[in-house]
């Protein structure tokens, strides 16, 4: 089911590290049409797309207070406790990420400092459908709260009966989010980017989604709206040797494969015996999986690669730059220090990727498609902007004035030079 490659040469690594391709031209054309219609027709377009694409006829786009109260009663107490525990752990990890103001004296009379200030208006997209990601509400809502964002708009696709999944509403309420809208897909991204009669325009959009959502986010980024990061289908890379437990490795691979048909998982191993055992385990565990059909399609995009040694495995992983990386091998702690590119790392046999998805405390909104080589996952920093300040006295300006004049003149910017010279003459 998963293709197995036996010690491929390094010349083939670049090709092996490529993600499954999609028809971008056709995708962009579809998404651009949606963006334009929502921009021009607002709520009317949202309701039309909801009926056409989601099969839901909406009267109201906003989630009402009555719906919020009804949802609270529908979430089992046991699940509420689990969500609350996850929120507590996420808060513990993210709270220390805030920065205190620190003033630095560069020279006598020159003081500089940096202030962090929250992005006032943010938008959060939460996928719904067959896998309503209420955990993502926590992953985005908690750091937004800690950062101090004043206005949070949440968009999520409605269920067939026109409601929103109760666990999504419960998690949102827990995070203090009360502006919740029934809108999914590229049309939701368009609404948050441009604003409609109901949905407010935001400054930055967060959240995962399918290829239409991802494409829409990248397009609106060109129209004065920021996004969290380029993101695509979920992915996992596992590095395993003879000390790995085959059942665990197989379970981890399948856990990511069940996300979407275009997800991708990789197993990089130094052990031929382990690979055979994992293949057998994957077959066994798939039989019990409710989302088997999705996982099977995903596994066809996936690979198992036998390498010469752990060093090769680490080098390939850093080239691939996975969203999630599991180190199920001897000396995993030591090897973790050699990770250069990955969204989030899980160390040892008892650190499943699912822990990071839900309740260990780290954020699960991570760069995919190789972007972990240059992007970080979501943190409190993602919800703030940093403003620098400087204050110079006469003494401070004298200390660096001549340097500024010389540099400005050398660049041919004489007005810059004069802004300093005129002060020095005083």
C-alpha positions as CSV (number, residue, x, y, z in Angstrom):
1,X,0.0,0.0,0.0
2,X,2.8,2.4,1.0
3,X,5.6,2.4,-1.5
4,X,8.9,1.1,0.0
5,X,12.3,2.4,-1.3
6,X,15.5,0.6,-0.5
7,X,18.4,3.0,0.3
8,X,17.8,5.5,-2.5
9,X,20.8,7.5,-3.5
10,X,21.1,11.2,-2.5
11,X,20.5,12.3,-6.0
12,X,16.9,11.1,-5.7
13,X,16.2,12.8,-2.3
14,X,14.9,16.1,-3.7
15,X,12.4,14.2,-5.8
16,X,11.4,12.0,-2.8
17,X,10.9,15.1,-0.7
18,X,8.3,16.6,-3.0
19,X,4.6,16.7,-1.9
20,X,1.7,15.3,-3.9
21,X,1.0,17.9,-6.6
22,X,-2.4,19.5,-7.4
23,X,-3.7,21.4,-10.4
24,X,-3.0,24.9,-9.1
25,X,-4.3,26.7,-12.3
26,X,-7.7,25.2,-12.0
27,X,-7.8,25.7,-8.2
28,X,-6.8,29.3,-8.4
29,X,-9.4,30.1,-11.0
30,X,-12.2,28.6,-8.8
31,X,-11.0,30.4,-5.7
32,X,-10.5,33.8,-7.4
33,X,-14.2,33.6,-8.6
34,X,-15.3,33.0,-5.0
35,X,-13.2,35.8,-3.6
36,X,-14.5,38.3,-6.1
37,X,-18.2,37.3,-5.6
38,X,-17.9,37.6,-1.8
39,X,-16.1,40.9,-2.0
40,X,-18.8,42.3,-4.3
41,X,-22.0,40.7,-2.8
42,X,-21.1,40.1,0.8
43,X,-23.6,38.0,2.8
44,X,-25.7,37.3,-0.2
45,X,-22.8,35.5,-1.8
46,X,-22.0,33.6,1.4
47,X,-25.5,32.2,1.6
48,X,-25.4,31.3,-2.0
49,X,-22.2,29.4,-1.6
50,X,-23.4,27.7,1.6
51,X,-26.3,26.3,-0.4
52,X,-24.3,25.3,-3.4
53,X,-21.2,24.0,-1.8
54,X,-22.3,22.8,1.7
55,X,-25.9,22.0,0.9
56,X,-27.1,24.2,3.7
57,X,-29.7,27.0,3.3
58,X,-28.9,29.6,5.9
59,X,-31.2,32.2,7.4
60,X,-28.6,33.7,9.7
61,X,-24.9,33.7,9.2
62,X,-24.1,34.6,12.9
63,X,-24.3,32.0,15.7
64,X,-26.9,33.2,18.2
65,X,-26.7,33.3,22.0
66,X,-29.5,30.7,22.0
67,X,-27.4,28.4,19.8
68,X,-24.4,28.8,22.2
69,X,-26.5,27.8,25.2
70,X,-28.0,24.8,23.4
71,X,-24.5,23.7,22.4
72,X,-23.3,23.7,26.0
73,X,-25.9,21.2,26.9
74,X,-25.0,18.9,24.0
75,X,-21.3,18.5,24.9
76,X,-20.8,15.5,27.3
77,X,-19.3,16.5,30.7
78,X,-16.4,14.1,30.1
79,X,-15.5,15.9,26.9
80,X,-15.9,19.3,28.6
81,X,-13.3,18.2,31.2
82,X,-10.9,17.0,28.5
83,X,-11.2,20.3,26.6
84,X,-10.7,22.3,29.8
85,X,-7.6,20.2,30.7
86,X,-6.2,20.8,27.2
87,X,-6.9,24.5,27.5
88,X,-5.0,24.7,30.8
89,X,-2.0,22.9,29.3
90,X,-2.0,25.2,26.2
91,X,-2.1,28.2,28.5
92,X,0.8,26.9,30.6
93,X,3.0,26.5,27.5
94,X,2.0,29.8,25.8
95,X,1.8,32.2,28.8
96,X,5.6,32.5,29.3
97,X,6.0,33.6,25.6
98,X,5.0,37.2,26.4
99,X,7.8,39.7,26.6
100,X,8.6,42.4,29.1
101,X,9.7,45.8,27.9
102,X,13.5,46.0,28.1
103,X,15.2,49.4,27.5
104,X,18.7,49.3,26.2
105,X,21.2,52.1,26.4
106,X,23.1,52.0,23.1
107,X,25.4,54.9,24.1
108,X,25.0,57.7,26.6
109,X,22.0,59.7,25.4
110,X,20.7,56.9,23.0
111,X,18.0,54.6,24.5
112,X,16.1,52.0,22.4
113,X,13.3,49.6,23.3
114,X,10.7,47.4,21.8
115,X,7.0,47.1,22.7
116,X,4.8,44.2,21.9
117,X,1.2,45.1,21.0
118,X,-1.6,42.8,20.0
119,X,-3.1,42.7,16.5
120,X,-6.5,44.2,17.2
121,X,-8.7,42.3,14.8
122,X,-8.0,38.6,13.9
123,X,-9.9,36.0,12.1
124,X,-9.9,32.3,12.9
125,X,-10.9,29.6,10.4
126,X,-12.0,26.2,11.9
127,X,-12.6,23.3,9.6
128,X,-15.9,21.4,10.2
129,X,-17.5,18.6,8.2
130,X,-16.5,15.0,9.0
131,X,-13.7,16.2,11.4
132,X,-14.8,19.3,13.3
133,X,-11.5,20.6,14.7
134,X,-12.6,22.1,18.0
135,X,-9.0,21.5,19.3
136,X,-7.9,24.2,16.8
137,X,-10.2,26.7,18.5
138,X,-8.1,26.2,21.6
139,X,-4.8,26.3,19.7
140,X,-5.7,29.7,18.2
141,X,-8.0,31.2,20.8
142,X,-5.7,30.7,23.8
143,X,-2.6,32.5,22.4
144,X,-4.9,35.2,21.0
145,X,-6.3,35.8,24.5
146,X,-2.9,35.8,26.0
147,X,-1.7,38.3,23.4
148,X,-4.6,40.6,24.1
149,X,-6.4,40.7,20.7
150,X,-9.5,42.9,21.1
151,X,-11.7,41.4,18.3
152,X,-11.7,37.7,17.3
153,X,-14.0,36.5,14.5
154,X,-14.4,32.8,14.0
155,X,-15.7,31.2,10.8
156,X,-16.6,27.5,10.5
157,X,-18.7,25.5,8.0
158,X,-22.3,24.7,9.2
159,X,-23.5,21.2,9.6
160,X,-26.3,20.0,7.3
161,X,-29.0,21.1,9.8
162,X,-27.6,24.7,9.7
163,X,-26.0,24.5,13.2
164,X,-22.3,24.5,14.2
165,X,-20.8,21.5,15.9
166,X,-21.4,22.0,19.7
167,X,-17.8,21.2,20.7
168,X,-16.6,24.0,18.5
169,X,-19.0,26.4,20.1
170,X,-18.1,25.2,23.6
171,X,-14.4,25.6,23.0
172,X,-15.0,29.1,21.5
173,X,-17.0,30.2,24.5
174,X,-14.2,28.8,26.8
175,X,-11.8,31.1,24.9
176,X,-14.0,34.1,25.2
177,X,-14.9,34.1,21.5
178,X,-18.4,35.3,20.8
179,X,-18.3,36.4,17.2
180,X,-18.9,33.1,15.4
181,X,-20.1,32.8,11.9
182,X,-21.4,29.9,9.7
183,X,-19.2,30.1,6.7
184,X,-16.7,27.6,5.3
185,X,-14.2,27.2,2.6
186,X,-12.6,30.0,0.4
187,X,-15.8,32.1,0.9
188,X,-15.1,32.3,4.7
189,X,-11.6,33.5,4.0
190,X,-12.9,36.1,1.5
191,X,-15.5,37.4,4.1
192,X,-12.8,37.9,6.8
193,X,-10.4,39.5,4.4
194,X,-12.9,42.0,2.9
195,X,-15.7,42.1,5.5
196,X,-19.4,41.7,4.7
197,X,-22.6,43.1,6.3
198,X,-22.3,40.5,9.1
199,X,-18.6,39.4,9.2
200,X,-16.1,42.0,10.2
201,X,-12.9,42.6,8.2
202,X,-9.8,41.5,10.1
203,X,-6.1,42.3,9.9
204,X,-4.8,38.7,10.1
205,X,-6.3,35.3,9.3
206,X,-5.4,32.0,11.1
207,X,-6.3,28.4,10.8
208,X,-5.9,25.3,8.7
209,X,-8.1,24.1,5.9
210,X,-8.4,22.2,2.6
211,X,-6.7,23.3,-0.6
212,X,-9.4,25.9,-1.4
213,X,-8.9,27.5,2.0
214,X,-5.1,27.5,1.7
215,X,-5.3,29.0,-1.8
216,X,-7.7,31.7,-0.6
217,X,-5.5,32.6,2.3
218,X,-2.5,33.0,0.0
219,X,-4.5,35.1,-2.5
220,X,-5.9,37.5,0.1
221,X,-2.4,38.0,1.5
222,X,-1.8,40.0,-1.6
223,X,-4.7,42.4,-0.7
224,X,-3.4,43.9,2.6
225,X,-4.4,41.0,4.9
226,X,-1.8,38.9,6.8
227,X,-2.0,35.2,7.3
228,X,-0.5,32.9,9.8
229,X,1.6,30.9,7.4
230,X,1.4,29.0,4.1
231,X,-0.2,25.6,4.9
232,X,-1.4,22.6,3.1
233,X,-2.4,19.0,3.8
234,X,-1.2,17.5,7.1
235,X,2.0,15.5,7.2
236,X,4.1,13.3,9.5
237,X,7.7,11.9,9.2
238,X,8.8,9.1,11.6
239,X,12.4,8.2,12.1
240,X,12.6,4.7,13.6
241,X,15.2,2.1,14.3
242,X,15.1,-1.4,15.9
243,X,14.2,0.2,19.3
244,X,10.9,1.5,17.9
245,X,7.7,-0.3,18.7
246,X,6.0,-1.3,15.3
247,X,2.4,-1.0,16.7
248,X,3.2,2.6,17.8
249,X,4.8,3.6,14.5
250,X,1.9,2.2,12.5
251,X,-0.6,4.0,14.7
252,X,1.2,7.3,14.3
253,X,1.3,6.9,10.5
254,X,-2.4,6.1,10.3
255,X,-3.3,8.9,12.7
256,X,-2.1,11.5,10.2
257,X,-3.2,9.6,7.1
258,X,-6.9,9.8,8.3
259,X,-6.9,13.6,8.1
260,X,-7.3,14.0,4.3
261,X,-6.8,11.9,1.2
262,X,-4.0,14.4,0.2
263,X,-2.2,14.0,3.6
264,X,1.3,12.4,3.5
265,X,3.2,10.3,5.9
266,X,6.8,9.0,5.7
267,X,8.7,6.4,7.7
268,X,12.5,6.6,7.5
269,X,14.2,3.6,9.1
270,X,17.5,1.9,9.4
271,X,15.8,-1.5,10.0
272,X,14.4,-3.7,7.3
273,X,12.7,-5.9,10.0
274,X,11.0,-2.9,11.6
275,X,9.7,-1.8,8.2
276,X,8.1,-5.2,7.5
277,X,6.5,-5.2,11.0
278,X,5.1,-1.7,10.5
279,X,3.7,-2.7,7.1
280,X,1.9,-5.6,8.7
281,X,0.6,-3.5,11.6
282,X,-0.7,-0.8,9.2
283,X,-2.8,-3.5,7.4
284,X,-4.2,-4.8,10.7
285,X,-5.0,-1.4,12.2
286,X,-6.6,0.0,9.0
287,X,-9.3,-2.7,9.2
288,X,-10.6,-1.2,12.4
289,X,-10.5,2.5,11.2
290,X,-13.8,4.3,10.6
291,X,-12.0,6.7,8.2
292,X,-10.3,3.8,6.4
293,X,-11.0,5.0,2.9
294,X,-9.5,8.4,3.5
295,X,-6.4,6.9,5.1
296,X,-5.9,4.4,2.3
297,X,-5.9,7.3,-0.3
298,X,-3.4,9.2,1.9
299,X,-1.1,6.2,2.2
300,X,-0.9,5.9,-1.5
301,X,0.8,9.4,-1.4
302,X,3.2,8.1,1.3
303,X,6.6,6.5,1.5
304,X,8.7,4.1,3.6
305,X,12.4,4.6,3.0
306,X,15.2,2.3,4.2
307,X,18.4,4.3,4.9
308,X,22.0,3.3,5.7
309,X,22.1,4.9,9.1
310,X,20.4,7.4,11.5
311,X,22.6,10.2,10.2
312,X,21.1,9.8,6.7
313,X,17.7,9.7,8.3
314,X,18.2,13.0,10.0
315,X,19.6,14.6,6.9
316,X,16.6,13.5,4.8
317,X,14.2,14.7,7.5
318,X,15.9,18.2,7.6
319,X,15.6,18.3,3.8
320,X,11.9,17.3,3.8
321,X,11.1,19.8,6.7
322,X,8.1,17.9,8.1
323,X,5.1,19.5,9.8
324,X,5.4,16.7,12.5
325,X,8.5,14.7,13.3
326,X,8.6,11.7,15.6
327,X,12.0,10.4,16.8
328,X,11.3,6.7,17.7
329,X,14.9,5.6,18.0
330,X,17.8,5.1,20.4
331,X,19.3,8.3,21.7
332,X,16.2,10.3,20.6
333,X,17.0,13.1,23.0
334,X,20.5,13.5,21.5
335,X,19.2,13.3,18.0
336,X,16.6,16.0,18.7
337,X,19.4,18.5,18.9
338,X,20.2,17.8,15.2
339,X,16.7,18.8,14.1
340,X,17.0,21.9,11.9
341,X,13.7,22.0,10.1
342,X,10.4,20.7,11.5
343,X,7.2,22.2,12.8
344,X,6.9,20.2,16.0
345,X,9.1,17.3,17.3
346,X,8.0,14.3,19.3
347,X,10.7,12.5,21.2
348,X,10.7,8.8,22.1
349,X,8.2,5.9,21.8
350,X,5.7,7.4,24.2
351,X,5.4,10.8,22.5
352,X,2.6,10.3,19.9
353,X,1.9,13.2,17.5
354,X,-1.7,13.1,18.8
355,X,-0.4,14.5,22.1
356,X,0.6,17.7,20.4
357,X,-2.6,17.8,18.4
358,X,-4.7,18.0,21.6
359,X,-3.3,18.4,25.1
360,X,0.5,18.4,25.7
361,X,0.5,22.2,25.5
362,X,2.4,23.0,22.3
363,X,0.6,24.5,19.3
364,X,-0.7,22.3,16.5
365,X,-1.0,25.0,13.9
366,X,2.2,24.3,12.0
367,X,3.9,24.9,8.6
368,X,3.5,22.2,6.0
369,X,4.6,21.5,2.5
370,X,8.3,22.1,3.4
371,X,7.7,25.6,4.8
372,X,9.0,24.4,8.2
373,X,12.4,25.2,6.7
374,X,11.6,28.9,7.0
375,X,8.4,29.3,9.0
376,X,7.6,28.6,12.7
377,X,4.3,27.3,14.1
378,X,1.7,29.5,15.7
379,X,2.7,31.1,19.1
380,X,1.8,34.2,21.1
381,X,4.2,36.1,18.8
382,X,1.9,35.3,15.9
383,X,-0.8,37.5,17.4
384,X,1.3,40.5,18.2
385,X,3.3,43.1,16.3
386,X,6.5,44.6,17.7
387,X,7.1,48.4,17.6
388,X,10.6,49.8,18.2
389,X,11.3,53.1,19.9
390,X,14.3,55.3,20.2
391,X,15.0,58.4,22.2
392,X,18.1,60.5,21.6
393,X,19.4,63.5,23.6
394,X,21.7,66.2,22.3
395,X,24.6,64.1,23.6
396,X,23.3,61.0,21.9
397,X,22.9,62.7,18.5
398,X,26.4,64.1,18.7
399,X,27.8,60.6,19.3
400,X,26.4,59.1,16.1
401,X,25.6,62.3,14.0
402,X,28.8,62.3,11.9
403,X,28.3,58.6,11.1
404,X,24.8,59.2,9.9
405,X,25.9,62.2,7.8
406,X,28.6,60.2,6.1
407,X,26.4,57.2,5.3
408,X,23.5,59.3,4.1
409,X,25.8,61.3,1.8
410,X,27.3,58.2,0.4
411,X,23.9,56.9,-0.5
412,X,23.0,60.2,-2.2
413,X,20.2,61.0,0.3
414,X,21.2,64.5,1.2
415,X,17.8,65.4,2.9
416,X,18.6,62.5,5.4
417,X,22.0,64.1,6.1
418,X,20.5,67.5,6.5
419,X,17.9,66.2,9.1
420,X,21.0,65.5,11.3
421,X,23.2,68.4,10.3
422,X,20.5,71.0,11.1
423,X,20.3,69.7,14.6
424,X,24.0,69.4,15.2
425,X,24.4,73.1,14.2
426,X,22.0,74.0,17.1
